Amino acid sequence: MREMDLNAIRELAESPLHVAVIGQAGVGKSTLIGQLLAGPRQGEPPGLPPISEHRLDENILLQTYSVVLLVLDATQADHPLERSFFDKLAVHHPPTVVCYNKSDLAQDPQAVLNEALRWPGAEVAAIAAPDRDSLLRGLVPALLRAARGREILLARRLPLLREPVCRKLIDDTSFVNGAYSLTTGLAEINPVLDIPLNVADMAVLTKNQALMAYKIALATGLPSDWRETIPKLATVVGSAFLWRQVARQLIGLIPAYGIIPKVGVSYAGTYAVGQAIYQWCVNGEKLKPEAFKAVYAEALERGRQAAKTLVARRNVAQLQAPKPRFQLRKPPAVCPECGKKAPKGATFCAYCGKSLTVASGDGDSSPTAKEG
């Protein structure tokens, strides 16, 4: 429950952010900026857009920028001015993405991606600025890798990133909740642990969902004060929380049989809640019951597949686990030291006091080990 530090998440989401888009004239900087600022905008944080446009020949204070997008023309063979600027940029080490714009017009698009080795420390993306799909495929993943750990901040200020960041939040949280349910589901085979772990599930999984919902709200630009936002989010899903918890608890009470179904329900419930939260955050509409059921049905199938994957990984890990080198052998019927007959179940000789239990391992050459 200590992870419920919403103020820390809020502070990170409200950190200063200034993106510099730099390149020569006519390379497509303005088009790229327009795309970055286009996206779901129902909740828009106040303030000017955190993006500035610069030419390579300007006097740029690089230390003031959080992220740099260096835009090149992919149809040109060489970029001496950009490489000279990149060398200066390396001194300040800001997260940098080298964007090969107009890559759709390049004679050899694959050669563009091979340029990554020529820009050490930077991410490289082949894009076509007017094509939103190419930005989602190329620029967004590169930008998120370059500024790892600040995904919520980037999505909050750059609407282009909102949908992919929220999708990843939903997928990651669903998988984490599924993995947690697998762990407790295996322990619940023990009837003594069954009910306590079901109660723990309800707390831990719901906590993860609450964190996910708040992060989605921040990423989509909603007010950052959690005291205002969280109650609204709770009304979005309403009885979905309670229904999911009851379903998970009932499945968890069935020892062994309920492991895979329980993981599927935990995954699906988290996924459906995330989708409902995201839809409300971007357009202000709650999912209707029939729409929520459709989302849940799709999520349940994804959850079953995730459950099978998790169980398979666990089985592989068990097979690959190193075997213990030393194992305790069953005490012999005769003491190896004095030769006297030992009572059944004894671990020490009643006559000479020597131990009857011998640890065997690789290269063990004791008489008892050989007899075993």
C-alpha positions, 0 to 999 in steps of 0.5 A: 500500500506504500506504492499509493503515493499519488503525490509522487506520480503527480509531481513527475507528471507536472515536471517541466518539459520543453521539446526542441524540434531542430533542423534545416529550413523546409525539412518538415519541422512545422508539420511534425510539431502540428502532429505532436500536438494533435490528439485527444484533448478533452482534458488539456493542462494549462500553459503554452505548448512545450515545443519550440522550433529552431534552425540549425544556424540559430544560437540554441541554449541546448541545456534548457531542453528536456528532449531534442528532435533532430529532423533530417531530410531522408532523401539527401545523401549526407547531413554534414550540418546535422552531424556537426550540430549533433557533436555539440549536442552530445556535450549536454546529453539530452534525450535525442531522437534523430528523425529521418523525415520524408523516408517514404520518398527515400530510394532505400528506406532500409538504409535509413534505419541502418543509420542508427550506428552513426548517431551514438546515444540517440534513437533513430526513427524513419518517418513521414511527418504528414502520415500519422501512422508512420509517426505512431510506428516510428517516432513514438516508440523511439521518443518513449525509449529516449525519455524512458521513465517520463512516459506520463509526462510526455503523453500529458503534454504531447497529445500524439502520445496519449493513446499509445502510452495509455494502451501500454499502461493498460496492457502492462497493468493487466499482465502484472495483475495476471501474474500476481493472481497466478502466484497467489492462485498456486498458494491457494491450493493450500486451504489454509492460505485460500481465504487470506490470499483472496482478501489480499488479491482484492486489495492488491489488484484493486490498488494496481487498477487505481494507480493505472486509472490515475496515470491514465487520467494524468496522461490524457491531460485531466486535472492532476489533483487526485482528490478531484480526479479519483472519485470521478474515475470510480464512478466511471466503472461503478459496479464493474469493480465489485463484480470483478472482485466477486468473480475473482474471489469465487474462482479463487476459492476453487483449489487448483482448478481455478488457477488459469480461470482466475488469472484470466479474470484478473487480467480481463477485469483490469483490461476492461476497467482500463478501457472504460477509464481511457474512453471516459478520459478522452471523450467524456462518455461512459461505456454502456453496459453492452459495450463494457460486456463486449470489451470484457469478453475480448479481454477475457480471451486475451486473459486466457492466453496471458494465463497460458503464457504465464503458466508455461513460463513458470513450468519452463523456469522450474525445468531450468532451475538448477538441481541441488548438489547435495541431498540427504540420503535415507539412513542405512539399516547398518551403521557404516562406522561400527557395522551394528544394525540401526533401529528403523528411522534412527539418524545416529548409531545407538552404539558408536554415536556416529551420524547415519545420514550422509550427504551425497554429491558429485564425486562422493566416494563414501561407502554409504554413497557407493552403496546407495 
